[in-house]
């Protein structure tokens, strides 16, 4: 059973009574860093989770993105690790994140809140050489922040031992499930001591995640903020319905509509994240926007890590206006002020809709999320509205340029394009040397006498005018036409 308070000890104060971080009994060095970062009051998940964490309880945190989950485990982690010393290749704590960007963000939070302590950290992510990471591990680190795949790579190379882990954090567990990391997570749990303290965070509780928490967490304190997979009330949502049915037409119309929406929003659009379902579409949309003089850049899993890091830094610094992303950027990325989110594609998983639009409207700010759909997205829309338990507000599509409104009936049909042109309108010139054309002879014609075959070839060279098959020279079709092989015209003799 999941408990909401410690049955063997006093209950933590209700979070509503805690108005400052000072009420949470954090290390004074941590409090000093928090105040310098400009934070005075904890968010609900921080106020509820931190007291349990400082008591040594396992935490099962369920909260939507943008609620301050990272600080809710980083602050008590730093406080707990204030006493003790790291040993070579044996980290004292482990933080697992599903993506490189989210792992890097946790590392940034650690640097911010631990700057007045002597705690050390290492960041193990793909796209970075093993050598530098090995050096950090060999010196010993207090906090090891990693993606599951890279962590296991180091372990299998014999460079890492997890038997000294005191605290283990699994962040964005439902995203781990979507990305196929659950077997790796279970293996990593098995490599750590059973006496560890575990923080387990997820926005939703799928059955597979429920099974893991029942297996690896010991009497966890369940901290749930808001209803599962709900969108923030500070986000204004709109849905644009387009009527294009053909895939090629729909993609072009959606790109044109996106550009029109960006122009319509004008100065209200300070910056925006544009989400696509596929990496190839991220590149296509990005190139389209750049071609039309928009300040845009792509980010997805196939790009080199240095390019991804540089693009995110530009976006956070306000040097880049439009970030076109796959779902690698949908979870956990802390960009404080994103004014707009566009769903160029409706996500195939309804929970991803909440995580995507959660990139805007953060920390009490207002934001706007605009989604574009075509008829083939209807099943995705139904799932999203079922999850939200409400209908997305519809909005009229902006006027787009005429070339986008492709009417296939205006194009010549294939049959029409292949049909011969009327001789009265545009007579075709006769071929210059028709006698050089080589036409296979019918099998029966090869058996004809040489004189007859010579006569057929000479007759074929006399008529230079193009003639439709199955018609005579007057244009009228007679029977099967004059192209019928001679062997079909021979007299049939019965026995």
C-alpha positions, 0 to 999 in steps of 0.5 A, a space after each residue: 500500500 502507498 502511504 501518504 505519511 510516515 506511520 511510525 513518526 510525526 506527520 510532516 507539516 501540510 505544505 500549505 502552511 509552509 510558505 518558504 524553503 526555510 520551513 523545509 529544514 534544508 542545509 543552510 548552504 542549500 538554502 543560500 543557493 536557493 535564495 540566490 537563484 531567486 526562489 522563496 516559496 516551494 511548489 506543492 510537490 517540493 513542499 510535500 516531497 522534501 520532508 519525506 525525502 529528508 526522513 529517508 522515505 522512498 518517494 513516488 511522485 506523480 505530477 505533470 511537467 513544469 511543477 518543480 520535480 527536479 528541485 524536489 529531489 535535488 535539494 534533499 539529495 544535496 542535503 543528505 550527501 553533505 556528510 560523507 566522502 565519495 570513493 573512486 568508481 563508486 558514486 554515492 547517488 544515481 540520477 537516471 533520466 531518459 534523454 541527454 537534454 533532461 540529464 544535462 538539465 538535472 546537472 545544471 540544477 545540481 550546479 546551481 544548488 550545490 555551489 556552496 558545497 564540496 559535492 562533485 558530479 559526473 554526467 554520463 550521456 551519449 554523444 560524448 567521448 568515454 575518456 573524460 567521463 572515465 576520468 571523473 568516475 575514477 576520481 570519485 563522484 557524489 552524484 552520478 547523472 546518466 541516461 540508462 544506456 550510457 550508464 550500462 556501457 560504463 558498467 560493462 566496461 568495468 569502469 563503474 560500481 553501483 554498490 555504494 549508491 545511497 540514493 537512486 532517482 528515476 525521473 520521467 519514468 513514463 517516458 522511460 517506458 515509451 523509449 523502451 528503457 524499462 528492462 535497463 531500469 530493472 537491471 540497474 535496480 538490481 545492481 544497487 543495494 536494497 538499502 538505498 533510498 529511491 525517488 521515483 517520478 512519473 507523470 502517469 502511472 501505466 501498469 508496467 510502472 506500477 509493477 516496478 514501484 511495487 517491486 523496487 520501492 519500500 513503503 513509498 510516500 505517494 505525492 500526487 499533484 493535480 489529476 494525472 495528465 492534466 494541462 495547466 490552466 494558464 495555457 490557452 489551447 486551440 485546434 485548427 482543423 484542415 480538410 486536406 485528405 491526400 498526404 502530400 497536399 496535407 503536409 504542404 497545407 500544414 506548413 503554409 498554415 503554420 507560417 500563417 499562424 506565426 505571422 498572425 501571432 506577431 509580437 505576442 509570439 516571443 519564442 515557440 517550440 514546434 513539435 513533429 512526430 517524426 525526425 524527418 518531418 522536423 528537418 522538413 519543417 525547419 528547412 521550410 521555415 528557414 527558406 521563408 526567412 523565419 529564425 528556426 532550427 531543428 532538434 532531435 535524436 539523430 543530431 550530434 550532441 554538440 549541435 543539440 546542446 548549442 541549439 538549446 543554449 541559443 533558444 534559452 538565451 533568446 537568440 533563436 525564436 523557433 525550435 522545431 523538435 521531436 518528442 526528445 524535447 517534450 519532457 523536462 526541458 526547463 526553458 522558463 519563458 516559452 510563449 507558444 507551443 505548436 503541434 504540427 502533428 498531433 501526438 500518437 500518445 495522448 499523454 504526450 500532448 500534455 507534456 508538449 504543451 507543458 513547455 509553455 505556461 510554466 511557473 504561473 506564466 500564461 502561454 498558448 498551444 495551437 494544434 494543427 490536424 487533418 482528417 487522418 488525425 481524428 483518432 489521435 484527437 479523440 484520445 487526447 480529448 478523452 484524456 483531458 475529459 473536454 473538447 479542445 477549443 476550435 479556431 478558424 484556420 488563417 488565410 493562406 496563400 493561394 498556391 497552398 490550396 491545391 485543387 487536384 481537379 485543376 491538374 490534368 489527370 494521368 489519362 488526360 495527360 497521356 491522351 493524344 492532342 487533338 490535331 485541330 488544336 495542336 497538330 503533332 509534327 510527323 516523325 522525321 524518320 519513321 522507317 527507322 523505328 523497330 517494331 517486333 513482328 508477330 510470331 505468325 508473321 515471321 512464318 509468312 513468305 519473304 515477299 509478303 513481309 517486305 510488302 508489309 514493311 513498305 506499307 508501314 513506311 507510307 503512312 506518316 500520320 499518327 493513328 489511334 490504335 483500333 481505328 482506320 484512317 478515317 478515325 472510325 473504329 471497325 471491329 478490332 481495328 486494322 492492326 489485327 494480325 494477319 494470322 487472325 484474318 486467315 480463312 479457317 478450314 474445318 476438317 
